[in-house]
Amino acid sequence: MAHLTVAVVEDDPGLRELLQEELESAGYDVRAFGAAETFLKHYRNINAALVISDIRLPGMSGMELLQHLKQQAEPPAFILITAFGTVSQAVDALKEGADDFLTKPLDLEHLLVSVERVIDYHKLQREVAHYRASQRGNSGPGGLVGESKIMRKLYDEIEQVALADGAVLIQGESGTGKELVARALHQQSARAEQPFLAVNCAGIPAELMESEFFGHASGAFTGAQRERAGLLREADGGTLLLDEIGEMPLALQAKLLRVLQEGTLRAVGSDQEQQVNVRIIAATHQDLEARVRENAFRADLFYRLETFRLRVPPLRERGDDKLLLAHHFFNQLRLQQDKTLLGFSPAAQSLIRNYQFPGNVRELQNAVERAYTFCQGDWITPEYFPERMRRATEVTPSTIANEYDKDSDWATLQEVQERYVKQVLQATEGNKVRAAKILGVTRRTLYRWLASVSTKDN
């Protein structure tokens, strides 16, 4: 069984210790707290699948804790216990979202059955929620995912440009999703029922490019045994995406400009002009204006294309879209792989937020797929992401030194130890056996450290 973390919030030390021992013997990792406020300080770092809380606690009550957790995006399962149980209390607890309500003195066998049932039920609920989220589709047109202000602006531009019928220039770094933008333009246009073809100009040898785009007549050159229509005619009535158009030779650019201006083309080896009705969408990661100044791209073609120019922002400019996309790819993988992961740990979410993703959306998708595939626990933690991501977001000693100018700003050795222990526990998802092994101490020593920290926090 995967090591799931259960949080126990109980102010009675004896019962708290008993619950911890009983649950650990059943294979759970247990974090015990004497007050709800103390638990909430550590909530985001322990990834609790279940919270077992007394109703009567010093300070915040168990019911108030339940209400607080139910406001979270993915709240844990919750079991309330009390020595003063009544039917009305049980009904109130269940109405507030508790998964079960147990009274003291506890039947430990019943407790373990309830814990297993509640966790399994929550896992099923989460799987259903992830499936529904994946079925609902995306927040933007054409498969685009994002809710940031800069993406909302792009969606509005797509909607407006789609209504026109002129050529479009899409600019953006590699991996930002330029082809998805092109597909969105096609799907929202009057040509939506007609063909959409995409070709990467950088992937076609220069000597074959003219025939690939414009077609050729039978016998036009050695090996041309049959007539070929070419991509422009195959996309007739629809849309043709020319990705990396900056790689197109100048001579071919002149022929493309004629298609845009006159709506006609001449196949290789043919002496006849043919009419073609196709919308051209060009995409590039290059600075075409600079290419024009270098005489590497035709100015007249550039000005014809830039009438409708769209910029696809890099992922680093999109804020929390990083996490939205990560969850989107996570949901897709849940449908493809036979694994029931719960999601990203808080540390993994922090890693995704802080990493700049020079490879943009494509890099994020690959990183999530790698992490999902190799993850052995219930939560995806930073260790499953590529090393370059972890290394790029590490805090260096020089950074730390710059942040602490006064002697009083520095942590004591004991505080450093406590922080390190907490980081190791977070990285191991609360698995005390693994944590003790990493720290090079016995499990009993680790428990003693945790007990002293818990006492101090209380």
C-alpha positions in Angstrom: 0.0 0.0 0.0 1.3 3.5 -0.8 2.1 5.5 2.3 -0.7 7.9 2.7 -0.4 10.7 5.3 -3.1 11.0 8.0 -3.2 14.1 10.2 -4.5 13.7 13.8 -5.7 16.8 15.6 -6.3 15.9 19.2 -5.6 17.9 22.4 -5.6 14.8 24.6 -1.9 13.6 24.5 -2.8 10.0 25.5 -5.4 9.6 22.8 -3.3 11.4 20.3 -0.4 9.0 20.8 -2.7 6.0 20.7 -4.2 7.1 17.4 -0.8 7.7 16.0 0.5 4.2 17.0 -2.7 2.5 15.7 -2.6 4.2 12.3 1.1 3.8 11.8 0.7 0.1 12.5 -1.9 0.0 9.8 0.7 1.4 7.3 -0.2 5.1 7.4 2.3 8.0 7.9 0.9 10.0 10.8 1.4 13.7 11.8 -0.1 14.5 15.1 -1.0 18.0 16.4 -2.5 19.3 19.7 -4.4 22.2 18.1 -6.0 23.1 14.8 -4.0 26.3 14.5 -0.7 24.3 14.7 -1.9 21.8 12.1 -2.8 24.6 9.7 0.7 26.0 9.9 2.0 22.7 8.5 -1.0 21.8 6.3 0.5 22.6 2.9 3.7 20.7 3.6 2.3 17.4 4.7 -0.2 16.5 1.9 -2.7 14.9 4.3 -5.1 12.5 2.6 -7.2 12.5 5.7 -7.7 14.6 8.8 -9.0 13.1 12.0 -10.0 15.8 14.4 -11.7 16.2 17.8 -14.6 18.6 17.8 -13.6 20.3 21.1 -10.1 21.8 20.8 -8.4 24.7 22.4 -8.9 27.7 20.1 -10.3 26.8 16.7 -12.8 23.9 17.0 -12.9 20.8 14.9 -16.0 22.1 13.1 -14.3 25.4 12.3 -11.3 23.5 11.0 -13.5 21.4 8.8 -15.2 24.5 7.4 -11.7 26.1 6.7 -10.4 23.0 4.9 -13.5 22.7 2.8 -12.7 26.1 1.2 -9.4 24.7 -0.2 -9.2 23.6 -3.9 -8.7 19.9 -3.1 -9.6 19.4 0.6 -8.6 16.2 2.4 -11.1 13.6 3.7 -12.3 14.5 7.2 -13.4 12.5 10.3 -14.7 14.2 13.4 -14.5 12.5 16.8 -16.1 13.6 20.1 -16.9 12.4 23.6 -20.2 14.3 23.5 -21.7 12.9 20.4 -25.4 13.4 19.6 -27.5 12.7 16.5 -27.8 16.5 15.8 -24.1 17.0 16.1 -23.5 14.1 13.6 -26.0 15.5 11.2 -24.4 19.0 11.4 -21.0 17.6 10.9 -22.1 15.6 7.8 -23.9 18.7 6.4 -20.6 20.7 6.8 -18.8 18.1 4.7 -17.4 15.6 7.2 -17.0 12.1 5.8 -17.7 10.4 9.1 -18.4 11.1 12.7 -17.2 8.9 15.6 -17.8 9.0 19.3 -15.5 8.3 22.2 -14.6 5.8 23.6 -13.3 4.9 20.1 -13.6 1.4 18.7 -10.2 1.2 17.1 -11.2 -1.5 14.7 -14.1 0.5 13.6 -11.9 3.6 13.3 -9.5 1.8 10.9 -12.4 0.5 8.8 -13.8 4.1 8.6 -10.3 5.5 7.7 -9.9 3.1 4.8 -13.4 3.6 3.5 -13.2 7.4 3.7 -9.8 7.5 1.9 -11.0 5.2 -0.8 -14.1 7.2 -1.3 -12.2 10.4 -1.6 -9.8 8.9 -4.1 -12.8 7.8 -6.2 -14.3 11.3 -5.9 -11.0 12.9 -7.0 -10.7 10.5 -10.0 -14.3 11.4 -11.1 -13.5 15.1 -10.7 -10.3 14.9 -12.7 -12.2 12.9 -15.4 -15.0 15.5 -15.6 -12.4 18.3 -15.7 -10.7 16.7 -18.7 -14.1 16.1 -20.4 -15.1 19.8 -20.0 -12.3 20.8 -22.3 -10.2 23.8 -22.2 -10.6 27.4 -21.1 -9.7 28.8 -24.6 -10.5 28.2 -28.3 -8.8 25.5 -30.3 -7.4 23.5 -27.5 -5.6 26.5 -25.9 -5.4 26.4 -22.1 -5.0 29.5 -20.0 -6.8 32.1 -17.9 -4.2 34.7 -17.5 -4.9 38.3 -18.6 -2.4 38.0 -21.5 -4.1 34.8 -22.8 -7.6 36.3 -22.5 -6.4 39.2 -24.7 -5.1 36.6 -27.2 -8.5 34.8 -27.2 -10.2 38.1 -28.0 -7.8 38.8 -30.9 -8.3 35.2 -32.3 -12.1 35.8 -32.3 -11.8 39.1 -34.2 -9.1 37.9 -36.7 -11.0 34.7 -37.4 -13.9 36.7 -38.8 -11.6 38.3 -41.4 -10.2 36.3 -44.3 -6.7 37.8 -44.8 -3.3 36.3 -44.2 -2.2 36.1 -40.5 1.3 36.2 -39.0 1.7 34.3 -35.6 4.9 35.1 -33.7 6.1 33.4 -30.6 8.9 31.4 -29.1 9.3 27.7 -29.8 6.9 25.6 -27.8 4.3 28.3 -27.0 1.5 26.8 -29.1 1.5 28.7 -32.4 -0.1 25.8 -34.2 -2.9 25.7 -31.7 -3.6 29.4 -32.3 -3.7 28.7 -36.0 -6.2 25.8 -35.5 -8.3 28.1 -33.3 -8.4 30.7 -36.1 -9.5 28.1 -38.6 -12.1 26.6 -36.3 -13.7 29.9 -35.6 -13.7 31.1 -39.2 -16.1 30.5 -42.1 -13.7 27.9 -43.4 -14.1 25.6 -40.4 -15.7 22.8 -42.4 -12.9 22.9 -45.0 -9.4 21.4 -44.8 -6.7 22.6 -42.3 -3.2 21.7 -43.3 0.1 22.5 -41.5 3.6 22.2 -42.8 6.9 23.1 -41.2 9.0 25.0 -43.8 12.2 24.1 -41.9 11.5 20.4 -42.4 11.4 20.4 -46.2 14.6 20.4 -48.3 14.8 23.6 -50.3 15.0 21.8 -53.7 11.6 20.0 -52.9 9.8 23.0 -51.4 8.4 24.5 -54.6 6.9 21.2 -55.7 5.6 20.5 -52.1 3.7 23.8 -52.0 2.7 24.5 -55.6 2.6 20.9 -57.0 4.1 19.8 -60.3 3.0 18.6 -63.7 3.6 15.1 -64.9 7.2 14.9 -66.3 8.2 18.2 -64.8 11.4 16.7 -63.6 13.1 13.4 -63.2 10.9 11.2 -61.0 7.8 13.3 -61.5 5.8 10.5 -63.2 2.4 11.8 -62.1 0.9 15.2 -61.6 0.8 16.4 -57.9 -1.6 19.0 -56.6 0.6 20.5 -53.9 -0.4 21.8 -50.4 -1.9 25.0 -51.6 -4.4 23.2 -53.8 -5.0 20.5 -51.3 -6.0 23.2 -48.8 -8.2 24.9 -51.3 -11.2 26.4 -49.5 -9.6 26.0 -46.2 -6.5 27.1 -44.3 -2.8 26.4 -44.8 -0.4 27.0 -41.9 3.2 27.7 -42.9 5.2 27.1 -39.8 8.7 28.6 -39.5 8.1 30.7 -42.7 11.3 32.5 -42.1 13.1 29.4 -43.5 11.3 29.8 -46.9 13.7 30.7 -49.8 13.4 34.2 -51.3 12.4 32.8 -54.7 9.5 30.8 -53.2 8.4 33.8 -51.1 7.8 35.7 -54.4 5.5 32.9 -55.7 3.7 32.8 -52.3 3.1 36.6 -52.5 1.5 36.1 -55.9 -0.9 33.6 -54.4 -1.8 36.1 -51.7 -2.3 39.0 -54.2 -3.9 37.2 -57.2 -5.3 34.0 -55.8 -3.5 32.1 -58.5 -0.5 29.7 -58.8 1.4 27.8 -61.4 2.6 24.3 -60.7 6.2 23.3 -61.5 6.5 22.4 -65.2 3.1 23.8 -66.1 2.3 26.8 -68.3 -1.2 27.2 -66.9 -2.4 29.5 -64.0 -4.8 27.9 -61.5 -7.2 29.6 -59.2 -6.9 28.8 -55.5 -8.8 30.0 -52.5 -6.8 29.4 -49.4 -6.2 31.4 -46.2 -2.5 31.5 -45.4 -1.4 31.6 -41.7 2.3 32.0 -41.3 4.1 31.3 -38.0 7.6 31.9 -36.8 9.8 32.2 -33.7 12.1 34.6 -35.6 12.1 38.4 -35.8 10.9 38.8 -39.4 11.5 42.6 -39.4 15.2 41.9 -38.6 15.2 39.3 -41.4 13.8 41.9 -43.8 16.6 44.4 -42.8 19.1 41.6 -43.5 17.5 41.0 -47.0 16.7 37.4 -45.9 13.0 37.9 -46.1 10.9 39.9 -48.6 9.6 43.1 -47.3 6.5 43.0 -49.4 5.6 39.6 -48.2 6.2 40.6 -44.6 3.9 43.6 -44.9 1.2 41.5 -46.5 1.4 38.9 -43.7 1.5 41.4 -40.8 -1.9 42.9 -41.5 -3.1 40.5 -38.8 -0.3 39.8 -36.4 -0.8 37.8 -33.3 1.8 37.2 -30.5 1.7 34.1 -28.5 3.2 34.9 -25.1 6.0 32.7 -23.6 5.0 30.6 -20.6 7.0 32.7 -18.1 4.7 35.7 -18.8 1.5 33.7 -18.1 1.6 33.5 -14.2 -0.6 30.8 -12.8 -1.3 29.4 -16.2 1.7 27.2 -15.5 -0.2 25.3 -12.8 -3.4 25.3 -14.9 -1.5 23.7 -17.8 0.3 21.2 -15.5 -3.1 20.0 -14.1 -4.5 19.8 -17.7 -1.6 17.6 -18.8 -2.0 15.6 -15.5 -5.7 15.0 -16.3 -4.8 13.8 -19.8 -2.3 11.3 -18.4 -4.8 9.9 -15.9 -6.9 8.8 -18.9 -3.9 7.3 -20.7 -2.0 5.5 -17.8 -3.3 3.0 -15.3 -2.2 5.1 -12.2 -4.3 6.9 -9.6 -2.1 9.7 -8.5 -3.7 12.4 -6.3 -1.9 15.5 -7.8 1.1 17.7 -7.3 2.5 18.2 -3.8 2.8 21.9 -2.6 6.6 21.7 -3.2 6.0 20.5 -6.8 3.5 23.3 -7.4 6.1 25.8 -6.1 8.7 24.3 -8.4 6.3 24.7 -11.4 5.5 28.3 -10.4 9.1 29.4 -10.0 10.7 27.7 -13.0 10.9 29.9 -16.1 10.3 27.1 -18.7 12.6 28.3 -21.6 11.0 25.5 -23.7 7.6 26.9 -22.9 4.4 24.8 -22.9 6.1 21.9 -24.7 8.7 21.7 -22.0 6.1 21.8 -19.3 4.1 19.0 -20.9 7.2 16.8 -21.2 8.2 17.5 -17.6 4.7 16.5 -16.3 4.7 13.4 -18.4 8.1 12.4 -17.0 7.0 13.1 -13.4 3.7 11.3 -13.8 5.4 8.2 -15.3 8.1 7.8 -12.7 6.1 8.9 -9.6 5.9 6.0 -7.1 3.8 7.7 -4.4 0.4 9.3 -4.3 1.6 12.8 -5.0 4.1 14.1 -7.6 7.0 15.7 -5.7 9.9 17.7 -7.1 12.3 14.7 -7.2 10.3 13.4 -10.2 10.9 16.5 -12.3 14.0 16.9 -14.5 17.1 17.9 -12.6 17.5 21.1 -14.6 14.2 22.3 -13.2 15.2 21.6 -9.6 18.7 23.1 -10.1 17.3 26.3 -11.7 15.1 27.0 -8.7 17.6 26.2 -6.0 18.5 28.9 -3.5 22.3 29.5 -3.7 24.5 30.3 -0.7 25.3 33.8 -2.2 21.5 34.4 -2.4 21.1 33.5 1.2 24.0 35.7 2.3 22.6 38.7 0.5 19.2 38.3 2.2 20.7 38.3 5.7 22.8 41.4 6.4 22.6 41.5 10.2 23.8 38.9 12.6 20.3 38.8 14.1 18.9 37.7 10.7 20.7 34.4 10.7 19.0 31.3 12.0 20.4 29.3 14.9 21.9 25.8 14.3 18.8 24.3 16.0 16.5 26.3 13.7 18.4 25.1 10.7 18.2 21.5 11.8 14.4 21.8 12.4 13.9 23.4 8.9 16.0 20.7 7.3 14.1 17.9 9.0 10.9 19.5 7.8 12.2 19.7 4.3 13.2 16.1 4.3 9.8 15.0 5.6 8.2 17.2 2.9 10.3 15.6 0.2 9.5 12.1 1.4 5.8 13.0 1.8 5.9 12.4 5.5 7.4 8.9 5.2 9.4 8.7 8.5 11.2 5.6 7.6 12.7 7.2 4.5 13.2 10.5 6.3 15.2 8.8 9.1 17.3 7.0 6.6 18.1 10.2 4.7 18.9 12.0 7.9 21.1 9.2 9.1 19.3 8.8 12.4 17.0 6.1 14.0 13.3 6.4 13.7 13.1 6.9 17.4 15.5 9.9 17.3 13.4 11.4 14.5 10.2 11.0 16.6 12.0 12.7 19.5 13.0 15.6 17.3 9.4 16.0 16.0 8.0 15.8 19.5 10.3 18.6 20.7 9.3 20.7 17.7 5.6 20.0 18.2 5.9 20.9 21.9 7.6 24.2 21.0 4.9 25.0 18.4 2.2 24.4 21.0 
